[in-house]
Each structure stands twice: as structure tokens, then as C-alpha cells.
């Protein structure tokens, strides 16, 4: 069984999340809380596999809780659940140890799968967030990343692989990418396979998180990236 602790300052929201999660045979909610201090206490007491954590709490922010748990080398995976979709906030949380980010308006459909992914050590972002973050991260830093990866080593992404990574984040499928780059669909598939292999990932979301966490890209604020909307 996957054990989960839920921390949100709204009891009704917690009840809804508990109902969604416990409808699954492989997930059990072992604790609930309504503050950042409680989140830290619950993790210490129960050591759940996953902490579903709201950002806005009455005493500590979700970022503070995430940072403290990371500093304490907690084995609990942190899954952020919130109504906020600010890219800079997402980047800060991911950088400080959160493994996933789920929007509340998508939670009913995705929360159980997000918890399963987090429990197995895999990153999870709501589709809306994944596309938004990847586009901004790769678009702003693609030229710098190409320079940084220009050394002749088999583990580096080529400029074409970086370009395809961006196009994937922009929502293009393999056929559209092939048309954009004037190459065959098989060539695109080969580039994607090589990119995933080099990064050690199996999905576009994991590829984006790898790029951010290893300094290949960074997320700009909304004010500086308003043209991406």
C-alpha cells in the first residue's frame, strides 16, 4: 500500500482528496493536517510515502515545508497540490525538492496517478503545467544550453535534440515536428529516443525536470515571459 499524508488548511478539500485517494485499492491516507508545522510533524511521525501539500498554509508556506524536509533528508516524496500555476513558483518548489505539481482543478482526474508516480520516485506535473514550464525553460535558455553542451561527448544532447525537446514542449507531435524540421518521422523518433536515453528519462515531463535541475534551463517569471502566453 502507498501511504499518504494530506496537508491543506481547508477541511473540505482534505476530505475530497481523501475520498479520491482511498477509492484506489493501493493507496491509504494515514494522516491529515492543516498547517506547515503539522506537515513536518506528520512526516516525522508517520513517514508516509507521499506528502500531498498545499502551498498556502497559515504558518509556513509549502516552499518552507519542502525546504525543511529536503534539509532533513526526508524519504517522503512531496507532491504539491494547489490552484497556483505561476511558473517561477513551480520552478522554486521543484528545485527545492518537490517531485510533482498538481493543479486542484485537475486533482479529481489525476491525483491518484500523481501519488503513484511520486511514490515510485517519478516526477509528475499536470499537463497544463508541464507544457507551460517546458516551453519557457527551453525557449529562454536553448542557445546557452547548446553552448554548454558543445563539448564532443556522447552524453551531450546535440543542437537538433535540444530543438526537438523544445518542439515537444510546444505541443507538437512527431508528425508536426517532422514537417517543421523537414525530416522524416522516423528521424524524429530516433532523436527523441536518443534524447531520453541520454537524459535517463522515459517521458517529456521527466526530460524537462532533468533540464531544470541540472542547470540546462531555467524558468523566467511571468513578467519576463508574457510573450509566451
MDAnalysis code that builds the backbone (N, CA, C; Angstrom):
import MDAnalysis as mda
import numpy as np

u = mda.Universe.empty(687, n_residues=229, atom_resindex=np.repeat(np.arange(229), 3), trajectory=True)
u.add_TopologyAttr("name", ["N", "CA", "C"] * 229)
u.add_TopologyAttr("resid", np.arange(1, 230))
u.add_TopologyAttr("resname", ["UNK", "UNK", "UNK", "UNK", "UNK", "UNK", "UNK", "UNK", "UNK", "UNK", "UNK", "UNK", "UNK", "UNK", "UNK", "UNK", "UNK", "UNK", "UNK", "UNK", "UNK", "UNK", "UNK", "UNK", "UNK", "UNK", "UNK", "UNK", "UNK", "UNK", "UNK", "UNK", "UNK", "UNK", "UNK", "UNK", "UNK", "UNK", "UNK", "UNK", "UNK", "UNK", "UNK", "UNK", "UNK", "UNK", "UNK", "UNK", "UNK", "UNK", "UNK", "UNK", "UNK", "UNK", "UNK", "UNK", "UNK", "UNK", "UNK", "UNK", "UNK", "UNK", "UNK", "UNK", "UNK", "UNK", "UNK", "UNK", "UNK", "UNK", "UNK", "UNK", "UNK", "UNK", "UNK", "UNK", "UNK", "UNK", "UNK", "UNK", "UNK", "UNK", "UNK", "UNK", "UNK", "UNK", "UNK", "UNK", "UNK", "UNK", "UNK", "UNK", "UNK", "UNK", "UNK", "UNK", "UNK", "UNK", "UNK", "UNK", "UNK", "UNK", "UNK", "UNK", "UNK", "UNK", "UNK", "UNK", "UNK", "UNK", "UNK", "UNK", "UNK", "UNK", "UNK", "UNK", "UNK", "UNK", "UNK", "UNK", "UNK", "UNK", "UNK", "UNK", "UNK", "UNK", "UNK", "UNK", "UNK", "UNK", "UNK", "UNK", "UNK", "UNK", "UNK", "UNK", "UNK", "UNK", "UNK", "UNK", "UNK", "UNK", "UNK", "UNK", "UNK", "UNK", "UNK", "UNK", "UNK", "UNK", "UNK", "UNK", "UNK", "UNK", "UNK", "UNK", "UNK", "UNK", "UNK", "UNK", "UNK", "UNK", "UNK", "UNK", "UNK", "UNK", "UNK", "UNK", "UNK", "UNK", "UNK", "UNK", "UNK", "UNK", "UNK", "UNK", "UNK", "UNK", "UNK", "UNK", "UNK", "UNK", "UNK", "UNK", "UNK", "UNK", "UNK", "UNK", "UNK", "UNK", "UNK", "UNK", "UNK", "UNK", "UNK", "UNK", "UNK", "UNK", "UNK", "UNK", "UNK", "UNK", "UNK", "UNK", "UNK", "UNK", "UNK", "UNK", "UNK", "UNK", "UNK", "UNK", "UNK", "UNK", "UNK", "UNK", "UNK", "UNK", "UNK", "UNK", "UNK", "UNK", "UNK", "UNK", "UNK", "UNK", "UNK", "UNK", "UNK"])
u.atoms.positions = np.array([
    [0.827, -1.201, 0.000],
    [0.000, 0.000, 0.000],
    [0.866, 1.257, 0.000],
    [0.437, 2.263, -0.730],
    [1.107, 3.565, -0.723],
    [0.492, 4.397, 0.393],
    [1.320, 4.858, 1.323],
    [0.825, 5.664, 2.430],
    [0.955, 7.145, 2.101],
    [-0.086, 7.905, 2.450],
    [-0.150, 9.323, 2.073],
    [-0.567, 10.164, 3.275],
    [0.057, 11.325, 3.424],
    [-0.392, 12.352, 4.364],
    [-0.868, 13.544, 3.557],
    [-1.980, 14.136, 3.973],
    [-2.565, 15.280, 3.273],
    [-2.494, 16.500, 4.174],
    [-1.950, 17.605, 3.653],
    [-1.896, 18.846, 4.426],
    [-2.483, 19.977, 3.601],
    [-3.634, 20.480, 4.060],
    [-4.333, 21.596, 3.434],
    [-5.151, 22.259, 4.522],
    [-5.221, 23.579, 4.524],
    [-5.914, 24.256, 5.622],
    [-7.428, 24.286, 5.450],
    [-7.953, 23.646, 4.426],
    [-9.404, 23.576, 4.230],
    [-9.881, 22.140, 4.448],
    [-10.614, 21.879, 5.517],
    [-11.070, 20.514, 5.823],
    [-11.873, 19.877, 4.688],
    [-12.678, 20.679, 4.007],
    [-13.484, 20.123, 2.918],
    [-12.584, 19.638, 1.775],
    [-11.539, 20.401, 1.482],
    [-10.600, 19.996, 0.442],
    [-9.903, 18.706, 0.843],
    [-9.484, 18.624, 2.110],
    [-8.829, 17.400, 2.586],
    [-9.759, 16.199, 2.469],
    [-11.011, 16.407, 2.826],
    [-11.976, 15.309, 2.748],
    [-12.149, 14.840, 1.313],
    [-12.179, 15.791, 0.381],
    [-12.310, 15.428, -1.025],
    [-11.116, 14.656, -1.519],
    [-9.907, 15.093, -1.130],
    [-8.700, 14.388, -1.551],
    [-8.647, 12.989, -0.955],
    [-9.030, 12.869, 0.329],
    [-9.040, 11.555, 0.971],
    [-9.983, 10.607, 0.221],
    [-11.158, 11.111, -0.122],
    [-12.132, 10.270, -0.828],
    [-11.593, 9.811, -2.170],
    [-10.943, 10.723, -2.897],
    [-10.387, 10.375, -4.203],
    [-9.300, 9.319, -4.063],
    [-8.393, 9.528, -3.098],
    [-7.261, 8.618, -2.953],
    [-7.684, 7.253, -2.424],
    [-8.576, 7.233, -1.440],
    [-8.946, 5.964, -0.832],
    [-9.942, 5.175, -1.680],
    [-10.365, 5.751, -2.793],
    [-11.150, 4.981, -3.755],
    [-10.262, 3.998, -4.510],
    [-8.939, 4.185, -4.384],
    [-7.971, 3.291, -5.019],
    [-7.567, 2.200, -4.029],
    [-7.437, 0.983, -4.505],
    [-7.103, -0.142, -3.632],
    [-5.673, -0.118, -3.125],
    [-4.809, 0.645, -3.796],
    [-3.390, 0.611, -3.442],
    [-2.926, 1.842, -2.675],
    [-3.846, 2.724, -2.247],
    [-3.477, 3.963, -1.556],
    [-4.258, 4.071, -0.255],
    [-3.579, 4.472, 0.824],
    [-4.247, 4.702, 2.097],
    [-3.752, 6.025, 2.686],
    [-4.674, 6.852, 3.149],
    [-4.323, 8.118, 3.799],
    [-4.110, 7.840, 5.277],
    [-2.901, 8.082, 5.759],
    [-2.566, 7.751, 7.150],
    [-2.637, 8.949, 8.081],
    [-2.697, 10.168, 7.531],
    [-2.717, 11.347, 8.389],
    [-3.172, 12.563, 7.603],
    [-3.709, 13.550, 8.335],
    [-4.128, 14.819, 7.752],
    [-3.672, 15.955, 8.653],
    [-3.465, 17.120, 8.049],
    [-3.114, 18.303, 8.814],
    [-3.520, 19.560, 8.081],
    [-3.475, 20.679, 8.812],
    [-3.908, 21.930, 8.220],
    [-2.887, 23.045, 8.265],
    [-1.635, 22.725, 8.623],
    [-0.614, 23.765, 8.719],
    [0.749, 23.201, 8.340],
    [1.695, 24.109, 8.131],
    [3.044, 23.682, 7.802],
    [3.708, 22.935, 8.943],
    [3.477, 23.404, 10.170],
    [4.054, 22.730, 11.336],
    [3.524, 21.308, 11.449],
    [2.228, 21.159, 11.197],
    [1.641, 19.821, 11.233],
    [2.223, 18.947, 10.142],
    [2.487, 19.519, 8.989],
    [3.081, 18.740, 7.903],
    [4.409, 18.129, 8.347],
    [5.242, 18.931, 8.972],
    [6.544, 18.443, 9.441],
    [6.371, 17.370, 10.510],
    [5.422, 17.577, 11.420],
    [5.177, 16.609, 12.486],
    [4.647, 15.289, 11.937],
    [3.736, 15.383, 10.960],
    [3.140, 14.180, 10.398],
    [4.166, 13.355, 9.636],
    [5.042, 14.027, 8.923],
    [6.078, 13.303, 8.187],
    [7.026, 12.615, 9.161],
    [7.384, 13.302, 10.231],
    [8.285, 12.704, 11.224],
    [7.632, 11.505, 11.912],
    [6.346, 11.619, 12.220],
    [5.654, 10.562, 12.959],
    [5.291, 9.369, 12.089],
    [4.782, 9.627, 10.883],
    [4.241, 8.551, 10.061],
    [5.164, 8.135, 8.912],
    [6.113, 8.996, 8.538],
    [6.993, 8.715, 7.389],
    [6.204, 8.193, 6.182],
    [5.199, 8.948, 5.731],
    [4.402, 8.470, 4.599],
    [5.234, 8.414, 3.326],
    [4.772, 7.598, 2.391],
    [5.465, 7.543, 1.102],
    [5.349, 8.876, 0.374],
    [4.178, 9.506, 0.499],
    [3.918, 10.760, -0.228],
    [3.234, 11.756, 0.702],
    [3.684, 12.998, 0.623],
    [3.014, 14.116, 1.298],
    [2.338, 14.964, 0.237],
    [1.004, 15.038, 0.272],
    [0.261, 15.924, -0.619],
    [0.136, 17.255, 0.104],
    [0.765, 18.286, -0.423],
    [0.985, 19.526, 0.317],
    [0.448, 20.747, -0.423],
    [-0.382, 21.519, 0.263],
    [-0.841, 22.794, -0.291],
    [0.260, 23.834, -0.098],
    [0.266, 24.873, -0.933],
    [1.284, 25.920, -0.825],
    [0.931, 26.930, 0.253],
    [-0.317, 27.411, 0.252],
    [-0.729, 28.464, 1.168],
    [-1.240, 27.868, 2.478],
    [-0.396, 27.909, 3.497],
    [-0.749, 27.394, 4.806],
    [-0.647, 28.534, 5.820],
    [-1.361, 28.446, 6.950],
    [-1.448, 29.585, 7.862],
    [-0.151, 29.964, 8.567],
    [0.783, 29.035, 8.723],
    [2.004, 29.351, 9.477],
    [3.271, 29.292, 8.637],
    [3.393, 28.275, 7.797],
    [4.561, 28.121, 6.928],
    [4.078, 27.912, 5.503],
    [4.822, 28.395, 4.537],
    [4.445, 28.154, 3.150],
    [4.849, 26.743, 2.748],
    [4.241, 26.266, 1.671],
    [4.630, 24.966, 1.149],
    [6.095, 24.923, 0.754],
    [6.626, 26.054, 0.311],
    [8.044, 26.114, -0.036],
    [8.901, 25.899, 1.203],
    [8.546, 26.552, 2.324],
    [9.303, 26.391, 3.570],
    [9.294, 24.939, 4.032],
    [8.116, 24.317, 3.981],
    [8.000, 22.915, 4.384],
    [8.864, 22.032, 3.492],
    [8.786, 22.260, 2.185],
    [9.566, 21.475, 1.233],
    [11.061, 21.604, 1.510],
    [11.517, 22.830, 1.740],
    [12.940, 23.065, 2.017],
    [13.380, 22.367, 3.296],
    [12.558, 22.446, 4.344],
    [12.910, 21.828, 5.614],
    [12.976, 20.314, 5.494],
    [12.065, 19.729, 4.766],
    [12.091, 18.278, 4.601],
    [13.287, 17.844, 3.760],
    [13.639, 18.644, 2.778],
    [14.807, 18.314, 1.974],
    [16.072, 18.399, 2.827],
    [16.169, 19.442, 3.650],
    [17.325, 19.595, 4.534],
    [17.440, 18.426, 5.503],
    [16.295, 17.923, 5.941],
    [16.272, 16.797, 6.877],
    [16.462, 15.450, 6.184],
    [16.657, 15.472, 4.863],
    [16.843, 14.247, 4.075],
    [15.670, 13.281, 4.232],
    [14.469, 13.835, 4.265],
    [13.280, 13.005, 4.389],
    [13.105, 12.131, 3.148],
    [12.649, 10.911, 3.365],
    [12.402, 9.998, 2.243],
    [11.000, 10.164, 1.669],
    [10.178, 10.991, 2.298],
    [8.812, 11.222, 1.821],
    [8.824, 12.074, 0.552],
    [8.155, 11.603, -0.474],
    [8.039, 12.374, -1.713],
    [6.996, 13.469, -1.531],
    [7.294, 14.675, -2.004],
    [6.403, 15.823, -1.822],
    [5.676, 16.110, -3.125],
    [4.352, 16.036, -3.059],
    [3.501, 16.325, -4.207],
    [2.703, 17.581, -3.899],
    [2.976, 18.651, -4.620],
    [2.306, 19.926, -4.401],
    [0.929, 19.903, -5.061],
    [-0.077, 20.305, -4.290],
    [-1.443, 20.403, -4.816],
    [-1.952, 21.809, -4.538],
    [-2.232, 22.570, -5.592],
    [-2.576, 23.974, -5.407],
    [-3.335, 24.526, -6.604],
    [-3.914, 25.686, -6.406],
    [-4.589, 26.375, -7.501],
    [-3.623, 27.266, -8.275],
    [-2.407, 27.457, -7.771],
    [-1.445, 28.368, -8.389],
    [-0.733, 27.710, -9.565],
    [-0.583, 28.454, -10.664],
    [0.157, 27.927, -11.808],
    [1.276, 28.865, -12.238],
    [1.809, 29.635, -11.292],
    [2.899, 30.557, -11.578],
    [4.180, 29.768, -11.846],
    [4.781, 29.982, -13.002],
    [5.931, 29.186, -13.414],
    [7.120, 29.339, -12.481],
    [7.383, 30.556, -12.005],
    [8.523, 30.766, -11.125],
    [8.336, 30.022, -9.810],
    [7.122, 30.016, -9.305],
    [6.812, 29.294, -8.072],
    [7.001, 27.794, -8.276],
    [6.551, 27.298, -9.404],
    [6.716, 25.879, -9.715],
    [8.196, 25.519, -9.739],
    [8.978, 26.333, -10.419],
    [10.406, 26.070, -10.521],
    [11.057, 26.063, -9.144],
    [10.693, 27.016, -8.294],
    [11.284, 27.087, -6.959],
    [10.963, 25.841, -6.136],
    [9.727, 25.372, -6.232],
    [9.329, 24.175, -5.489],
    [10.060, 22.943, -6.001],
    [10.134, 22.784, -7.306],
    [10.825, 21.636, -7.877],
    [12.303, 21.660, -7.534],
    [12.896, 22.839, -7.578],
    [14.313, 22.985, -7.276],
    [14.613, 22.628, -5.824],
    [13.632, 22.855, -4.957],
    [13.848, 22.626, -3.526],
    [13.317, 21.286, -3.036],
    [12.997, 20.385, -3.953],
    [12.726, 19.022, -3.528],
    [11.375, 18.441, -3.843],
    [10.404, 19.247, -4.287],
    [9.100, 18.677, -4.647],
    [9.260, 17.798, -5.883],
    [8.559, 16.671, -5.905],
    [8.678, 15.763, -7.034],
    [7.561, 15.942, -8.047],
    [6.486, 16.636, -7.644],
    [5.369, 16.817, -8.566],
    [4.511, 18.006, -8.209],
    [3.646, 18.385, -9.141],
    [2.844, 19.603, -9.004],
    [1.517, 19.363, -9.698],
    [0.433, 19.321, -8.916],
    [-0.897, 19.045, -9.452],
    [-1.815, 20.227, -9.188],
    [-2.494, 20.693, -10.225],
    [-3.463, 21.767, -10.056],
    [-4.754, 21.211, -9.459],
    [-5.366, 21.985, -8.551],
    [-6.556, 21.498, -7.863],
    [-7.714, 21.229, -8.820],
    [-7.808, 22.003, -9.888],
    [-8.931, 21.775, -10.799],
    [-8.743, 20.527, -11.658],
    [-7.570, 19.890, -11.556],
    [-7.327, 18.638, -12.262],
    [-7.198, 17.458, -11.305],
    [-7.311, 17.740, -9.991],
    [-6.965, 16.742, -8.985],
    [-7.856, 15.506, -9.030],
    [-9.137, 15.681, -9.268],
    [-10.038, 14.534, -9.253],
    [-9.641, 13.496, -10.284],
    [-9.133, 13.958, -11.430],
    [-8.774, 13.049, -12.503],
    [-7.351, 12.502, -12.371],
    [-6.457, 13.257, -11.740],
    [-5.040, 12.907, -11.809],
    [-4.376, 12.610, -10.470],
    [-5.018, 12.920, -9.348],
    [-4.330, 12.852, -8.058],
    [-3.820, 11.454, -7.741],
    [-4.624, 10.435, -7.939],
    [-4.189, 9.076, -7.611],
    [-2.978, 8.671, -8.445],
    [-3.002, 8.960, -9.734],
    [-1.864, 8.624, -10.587],
    [-0.630, 9.434, -10.208],
    [-0.837, 10.696, -9.821],
    [0.284, 11.529, -9.389],
    [0.919, 10.956, -8.132],
    [0.096, 10.487, -7.195],
    [0.608, 9.888, -5.964],
    [1.396, 8.621, -6.280],
    [0.873, 7.797, -7.176],
    [1.588, 6.568, -7.551],
    [2.947, 6.893, -8.164],
    [2.972, 7.897, -9.042],
    [4.235, 8.280, -9.675],
    [5.224, 8.784, -8.629],
    [4.753, 9.649, -7.734],
    [5.622, 10.208, -6.695],
    [6.167, 9.110, -5.795],
    [5.328, 8.153, -5.431],
    [5.744, 7.075, -4.545],
    [6.827, 6.205, -5.174],
    [6.814, 6.126, -6.498],
    [7.820, 5.314, -7.188],
    [9.032, 6.135, -7.609],
    [9.085, 7.395, -7.167],
    [10.242, 8.235, -7.454],
    [10.216, 8.922, -8.794],
    [9.045, 8.929, -9.445],
    [8.936, 9.563, -10.759],
    [8.307, 10.951, -10.631],
    [8.779, 11.868, -11.438],
    [8.236, 13.226, -11.432],
    [6.853, 13.251, -12.069],
    [6.024, 14.173, -11.604],
    [4.671, 14.314, -12.156],
    [4.312, 15.793, -12.189],
    [3.876, 16.265, -13.339],
    [3.324, 17.613, -13.471],
    [1.994, 17.516, -14.188],
    [1.026, 18.317, -13.767],
    [-0.214, 18.419, -14.514],
    [0.125, 18.801, -15.956],
    [-0.577, 18.260, -16.935],
    [-0.256, 18.555, -18.336],
    [-0.173, 20.048, -18.636],
    [-1.081, 20.829, -18.078],
    [-1.059, 22.275, -18.306],
    [0.246, 22.879, -17.828],
    [0.685, 22.470, -16.652],
    [1.917, 22.984, -16.064],
    [3.131, 22.500, -16.840],
    [3.144, 21.228, -17.206],
    [4.293, 20.669, -17.911],
    [4.589, 21.430, -19.191],
    [3.578, 21.655, -20.000],
    [3.773, 22.359, -21.262],
    [4.253, 23.785, -21.031],
    [3.634, 24.458, -20.075],
    [3.962, 25.856, -19.793],
    [5.401, 26.014, -19.313],
    [5.810, 25.165, -18.383],
    [7.154, 25.266, -17.817],
    [8.218, 24.898, -18.836],
    [7.976, 23.823, -19.560],
    [8.977, 23.388, -20.526],
    [9.193, 24.438, -21.607],
    [8.118, 24.996, -22.129],
    [8.252, 25.991, -23.193],
    [9.080, 27.173, -22.737],
    [8.787, 27.673, -21.540],
    [9.527, 28.838, -21.059],
    [10.977, 28.496, -20.748],
    [11.176, 27.359, -20.107],
    [12.526, 26.977, -19.719],
    [13.420, 26.786, -20.935],
    [12.945, 26.013, -21.898],
    [13.790, 25.698, -23.044],
    [13.938, 26.897, -23.967],
    [12.862, 27.651, -24.172],
    [12.919, 28.793, -25.083],
    [13.918, 29.836, -24.611],
    [13.938, 30.113, -23.312],
    [14.809, 31.163, -22.788],
    [16.275, 30.742, -22.762],
    [16.537, 29.444, -22.672],
    [17.911, 29.009, -22.458],
    [18.474, 28.105, -23.550],
    [17.769, 27.923, -24.648],
    [18.211, 26.944, -25.634],
    [19.579, 27.294, -26.221],
    [19.830, 28.566, -26.501],
    [21.124, 28.934, -27.069],
    [22.257, 28.703, -26.077],
    [22.030, 29.100, -24.809],
    [23.042, 28.891, -23.783],
    [23.279, 27.406, -23.564],
    [22.218, 26.632, -23.617],
    [22.349, 25.190, -23.408],
    [23.153, 24.559, -24.537],
    [22.949, 25.021, -25.761],
    [23.708, 24.490, -26.889],
    [25.200, 24.749, -26.696],
    [25.542, 25.951, -26.235],
    [26.945, 26.274, -25.994],
    [27.521, 25.393, -24.894],
    [26.734, 25.211, -23.820],
    [27.216, 24.434, -22.677],
    [27.405, 22.972, -23.035],
    [26.631, 22.501, -24.021],
    [26.688, 21.089, -24.387],
    [27.503, 20.841, -25.650],
    [28.326, 21.805, -26.035],
    [29.029, 21.690, -27.303],
    [30.255, 20.785, -27.242],
    [30.686, 20.411, -26.045],
    [31.852, 19.545, -25.940],
    [31.558, 18.199, -26.585],
    [32.547, 17.595, -27.278],
    [32.313, 16.345, -28.008],
    [32.256, 15.142, -27.077],
    [31.112, 14.916, -26.463],
    [30.913, 13.744, -25.616],
    [29.595, 13.082, -25.973],
    [29.567, 11.767, -25.927],
    [28.381, 11.033, -26.351],
    [27.194, 11.269, -25.433],
    [27.434, 11.805, -24.234],
    [26.340, 12.015, -23.291],
    [25.654, 13.371, -23.472],
    [26.155, 14.206, -24.344],
    [25.555, 15.529, -24.554],
    [24.446, 15.481, -25.590],
    [23.434, 16.299, -25.368],
    [22.405, 16.477, -26.386],
    [22.960, 17.308, -27.529],
    [22.602, 16.940, -28.739],
    [23.010, 17.720, -29.900],
    [22.061, 18.922, -30.043],
    [22.463, 19.939, -30.810],
    [21.548, 21.058, -31.055],
    [20.211, 20.615, -31.619],
    [20.200, 19.599, -32.490],
    [18.944, 19.129, -33.058],
    [18.077, 18.461, -31.981],
    [18.705, 17.715, -31.084],
    [17.951, 17.088, -29.997],
    [17.352, 18.128, -29.059],
    [18.087, 19.192, -28.793],
    [17.547, 20.283, -27.989],
    [16.369, 20.945, -28.695],
    [16.495, 21.099, -30.002],
    [15.421, 21.715, -30.777],
    [14.157, 20.860, -30.718],
    [14.322, 19.566, -30.838],
    [13.172, 18.667, -30.771],
    [12.574, 18.657, -29.371],
    [13.419, 18.748, -28.341],
    [12.916, 18.830, -26.969],
    [12.007, 20.040, -26.807],
    [12.406, 21.165, -27.368],
    [11.569, 22.359, -27.306],
    [10.259, 22.164, -28.061],
    [10.333, 21.586, -29.254],
    [9.119, 21.397, -30.057],
    [8.142, 20.431, -29.378],
    [8.662, 19.418, -28.706],
    [7.798, 18.533, -27.928],
    [7.070, 19.321, -26.845],
    [7.817, 20.195, -26.163],
    [7.217, 21.002, -25.106],
    [6.191, 21.973, -25.652],
    [6.360, 22.344, -26.909],
    [5.430, 23.288, -27.531],
    [4.152, 22.605, -27.986],
    [4.055, 21.297, -27.731],
    [2.822, 20.581, -28.018],
    [2.760, 19.902, -29.375],
    [3.850, 19.905, -30.126],
    [3.852, 19.285, -31.451],
    [4.034, 17.780, -31.326],
    [3.297, 17.021, -32.154],
    [3.509, 15.588, -32.187],
    [4.635, 15.271, -33.170],
    [4.976, 13.997, -33.287],
    [6.123, 13.616, -34.112],
    [5.943, 14.003, -35.578],
    [4.720, 13.886, -36.077],
    [4.463, 14.241, -37.474],
    [4.677, 15.739, -37.702],
    [4.155, 16.557, -36.795],
    [4.305, 18.005, -36.934],
    [5.768, 18.424, -36.805],
    [6.499, 17.764, -35.912],
    [7.928, 18.076, -35.763],
    [8.670, 17.726, -37.049],
    [8.347, 16.594, -37.629],
    [8.999, 16.189, -38.879],
    [8.749, 17.212, -39.981],
    [7.517, 17.709, -40.061],
    [7.198, 18.713, -41.076],
    [7.936, 20.012, -40.798],
    [8.007, 20.407, -39.518],
    [8.684, 21.657, -39.159],
    [10.169, 21.611, -39.510],
    [10.799, 20.455, -39.264],
    [12.240, 20.335, -39.461],
    [12.611, 19.766, -40.832],
    [11.589, 19.419, -41.613],
    [11.784, 18.839, -42.945],
    [12.643, 17.575, -42.866],
    [12.244, 16.687, -41.976],
    [12.891, 15.388, -41.860],
    [11.789, 14.335, -41.800],
    [12.170, 13.072, -41.806],
    [11.174, 12.012, -41.737],
    [10.709, 11.815, -40.288],
    [9.533, 11.228, -40.167],
    [9.004, 10.942, -38.830],
    [9.908, 9.962, -38.096],
    [10.473, 9.000, -38.814],
    [11.380, 8.043, -38.189],
    [12.616, 8.740, -37.621],
    [13.109, 9.756, -38.334],
    [14.255, 10.513, -37.840],
    [13.908, 11.206, -36.533],
    [12.720, 11.792, -36.469],
    [12.279, 12.449, -35.238],
    [12.196, 11.440, -34.100],
    [11.625, 10.275, -34.369],
    [11.508, 9.245, -33.345],
    [12.877, 8.817, -32.829],
    [13.839, 8.717, -33.732],
    [15.194, 8.346, -33.332],
    [15.815, 9.413, -32.437],
    [15.615, 10.694, -32.793],
    [16.148, 11.785, -31.976],
    [15.520, 11.774, -30.582],
    [14.217, 11.543, -30.508],
    [13.540, 11.518, -29.210],
    [14.064, 10.367, -28.362],
    [14.231, 9.204, -28.966],
    [14.753, 8.048, -28.239],
    [16.159, 8.328, -27.719],
    [16.997, 8.945, -28.547],
    [18.356, 9.274, -28.133],
    [18.356, 10.283, -26.993],
    [17.451, 11.276, -27.074],
    [17.371, 12.302, -26.038],
    [16.975, 11.682, -24.704],
    [15.948, 10.837, -24.719],
    [15.507, 10.183, -23.478],
    [16.621, 9.300, -22.917],
    [17.317, 8.583, -23.805],
    [18.397, 7.706, -23.345],
    [19.511, 8.500, -22.697],
    [19.912, 9.605, -23.321],
    [20.998, 10.415, -22.784],
    [20.636, 11.034, -21.441],
    [19.373, 11.415, -21.279],
    [18.939, 12.040, -20.034],
    [18.526, 11.013, -18.979],
    [18.377, 9.757, -19.389],
    [17.956, 8.728, -18.447],
    [16.513, 8.875, -18.016],
    [15.641, 9.307, -18.943],
    [14.233, 9.533, -18.624],
    [13.362, 8.734, -19.580],
    [12.044, 8.718, -19.282],
    [11.118, 7.961, -20.126],
    [9.934, 8.788, -20.602],
    [9.889, 10.095, -20.241],
    [8.771, 10.933, -20.654],
    [9.255, 12.362, -20.829],
    [8.433, 13.177, -21.519],
    [8.821, 14.571, -21.744],
    [8.836, 15.354, -20.438],
    [7.950, 15.017, -19.492],
    [7.951, 15.705, -18.201],
    [9.255, 15.455, -17.462],
    [9.702, 14.211, -17.424],
    [10.954, 13.897, -16.760],
    [12.138, 14.571, -17.459],
    [12.083, 14.667, -18.778],
    [13.159, 15.328, -19.513],
    [13.241, 16.799, -19.138],
    [12.071, 17.456, -19.001],
    [12.048, 18.858, -18.610],
    [12.628, 19.050, -17.212],
    [12.229, 18.204, -16.263],
    [12.720, 18.335, -14.900],
    [14.232, 18.105, -14.822],
    [14.722, 17.149, -15.616],
    [16.163, 16.917, -15.663],
    [16.876, 18.191, -16.140],
    [16.348, 18.808, -17.192],
    [16.981, 20.006, -17.739],
    [17.040, 21.129, -16.714],
    [15.946, 21.314, -15.972],
    [15.904, 22.387, -14.975],
    [16.844, 22.087, -13.816],
    [16.774, 20.870, -13.301],
    [17.547, 20.541, -12.104],
    [19.043, 20.459, -12.364],
    [19.443, 20.247, -13.623],
    [20.857, 20.154, -13.942],
    [21.386, 21.416, -14.620],
    [20.611, 22.496, -14.537],
    [21.101, 23.783, -14.997],
    [21.109, 23.978, -16.494],
    [20.422, 23.109, -17.244],
    [20.362, 23.280, -18.692],
    [19.310, 24.294, -19.095],
    [18.415, 24.616, -18.164],
    [17.339, 25.568, -18.445],
    [16.838, 26.127, -17.138],
    [16.210, 27.280, -17.200],
    [15.587, 27.848, -16.025],
    [14.302, 28.542, -16.429],
    [13.390, 28.676, -15.467],
    [12.092, 29.276, -15.742],
    [12.142, 30.765, -15.445],
    [11.642, 31.573, -16.368],
    [11.562, 33.001, -16.139],
    [10.231, 33.336, -15.505],
    [10.145, 34.530, -14.899],
    [8.895, 34.942, -14.269],
    [7.866, 35.302, -15.330],
    [6.605, 35.401, -14.909],
    [5.545, 35.753, -15.851],
    [5.803, 37.104, -16.481],
    [6.329, 38.036, -15.679],
    [6.533, 39.380, -16.192],
    [7.531, 39.383, -17.336],
    [8.555, 38.504, -17.227],
    [9.611, 38.495, -18.246],
    [9.297, 37.545, -19.386],
    [8.178, 36.810, -19.267],
    [7.856, 35.849, -20.301],
    [6.422, 35.981, -20.760],
    [5.892, 37.185, -20.712],
    [4.499, 37.401, -21.059],
    [4.209, 37.066, -22.506],
    [5.252, 37.089, -23.346],
    [5.038, 36.790, -24.748],
    [4.861, 35.304, -24.990],
    [5.036, 34.469, -23.921],
    [4.859, 33.024, -24.086],
    [3.414, 32.620, -23.898],
    [2.566, 33.527, -23.422],
    [1.199, 33.149, -23.081],
    [0.428, 32.789, -24.352],
])
